[in-house]
Amino acid sequence: MLVTVTFQDVAENAKDGFRAYLDQKQTRLEKLLSHYPPDSVSLQVHAVYFRHHNAFEVTLQLGVPSWDEGYAQATSHALHKALDLSVDKLEGQVTRFLDRKNSVAR
């Protein structure tokens, strides 16, 4: 899986921890998408810190062959929690996509 991470207004010390935590979480998506070639699946992660609200927003965009795009966005006061919520949403979308794909193939 090709992963691209971008940050906006996120502290430097939080970026490394976020990347390590993302590596743990992306294995959940990789297991679901294991039948696709690794170089054909892309994940774009964008993390933004809103100072006025003291909140983080994490946006995930997943590109998979034969699927337009998976998109999940979550906001929380903790960066890891925003990532957890968005990964959960995206995992649900991928599961539904694979269920529909498998039911059509039968």
C-alpha positions as CSV (number, residue, x, y, z in Angstrom):
1,M,0.0,0.0,0.0
2,L,1.4,3.4,-1.0
3,V,0.9,5.8,1.9
4,T,1.1,9.6,1.6
5,V,0.9,11.7,4.8
6,T,0.5,15.4,5.0
7,F,0.2,17.7,8.0
8,Q,-1.1,21.2,8.5
9,D,-0.3,23.1,11.7
10,V,0.6,19.9,13.6
11,A,3.5,20.1,16.0
12,E,6.8,18.4,14.9
13,N,6.9,16.1,18.0
14,A,3.4,14.8,17.2
15,K,4.2,13.9,13.6
16,D,6.6,11.0,14.4
17,G,4.2,9.5,16.9
18,F,1.3,9.8,14.4
19,R,3.3,8.1,11.7
20,A,4.2,5.2,14.0
21,Y,0.5,4.9,15.1
22,L,-0.6,5.0,11.5
23,D,1.7,2.1,10.6
24,Q,-0.1,0.0,13.3
25,K,-3.5,1.0,12.0
26,Q,-2.9,0.6,8.3
27,T,-2.4,-3.2,8.8
28,R,-6.1,-3.5,9.4
29,L,-6.8,-2.1,6.0
30,E,-4.0,-4.1,4.4
31,K,-5.5,-7.3,5.6
32,L,-8.9,-6.5,4.0
33,L,-7.2,-5.5,0.8
34,S,-4.6,-8.3,0.7
35,H,-5.9,-9.7,-2.7
36,Y,-5.0,-6.5,-4.5
37,P,-1.4,-5.9,-5.5
38,P,0.3,-3.6,-2.9
39,D,1.4,-1.0,-5.5
40,S,-2.2,-0.6,-6.8
41,V,-3.7,0.5,-3.5
42,S,-3.0,4.0,-2.2
43,L,-3.8,5.8,1.0
44,Q,-3.6,9.5,1.5
45,V,-3.7,10.8,5.0
46,H,-4.2,14.5,5.9
47,A,-4.0,15.7,9.5
48,V,-4.9,19.3,10.4
49,Y,-4.8,21.0,13.8
50,F,-7.3,23.8,14.4
51,R,-5.9,26.0,17.1
52,H,-9.1,28.0,17.7
53,H,-11.0,24.8,18.5
54,N,-8.0,22.9,20.0
55,A,-9.0,19.9,17.7
56,F,-7.5,17.7,15.1
57,E,-9.1,16.6,11.9
58,V,-7.9,13.5,10.1
59,T,-8.9,12.7,6.5
60,L,-8.3,9.4,4.8
61,Q,-8.6,8.8,1.1
62,L,-8.2,5.2,-0.2
63,G,-7.7,4.4,-3.8
64,V,-8.5,0.9,-4.9
65,P,-8.8,-0.6,-8.4
66,S,-12.4,-1.0,-9.5
67,W,-13.6,1.4,-6.7
68,D,-13.9,5.1,-7.1
69,E,-12.6,6.1,-3.7
70,G,-13.0,5.5,-0.1
71,Y,-13.2,8.6,2.0
72,A,-13.3,9.0,5.8
73,Q,-13.0,12.1,8.0
74,A,-13.0,12.5,11.8
75,T,-12.4,15.3,14.2
76,S,-11.3,14.9,17.8
77,H,-9.3,16.7,20.5
78,A,-6.7,14.0,20.4
79,L,-4.8,13.2,17.2
80,H,-4.8,9.4,17.8
81,K,-8.5,9.3,18.5
82,A,-9.2,11.2,15.2
83,L,-7.1,8.6,13.4
84,D,-8.9,5.7,15.1
85,L,-12.3,7.1,14.2
86,S,-11.4,7.7,10.6
87,V,-9.8,4.2,10.2
88,D,-12.9,2.6,11.7
89,K,-15.1,4.5,9.2
90,L,-12.9,3.6,6.2
91,E,-12.7,0.0,7.3
92,G,-16.5,-0.2,7.3
93,Q,-16.6,1.2,3.8
94,V,-14.0,-1.3,2.6
95,T,-15.9,-4.2,4.2
96,R,-19.2,-3.1,2.5
97,F,-17.4,-2.6,-0.8
98,L,-15.9,-6.1,-0.7
99,D,-19.3,-7.7,0.4
100,R,-21.0,-6.0,-2.5
101,K,-18.2,-7.1,-4.9
102,N,-18.4,-10.7,-3.7
103,S,-22.2,-10.9,-3.8
104,V,-22.2,-9.6,-7.4
105,A,-19.5,-12.1,-8.4
106,R,-21.6,-15.1,-7.2
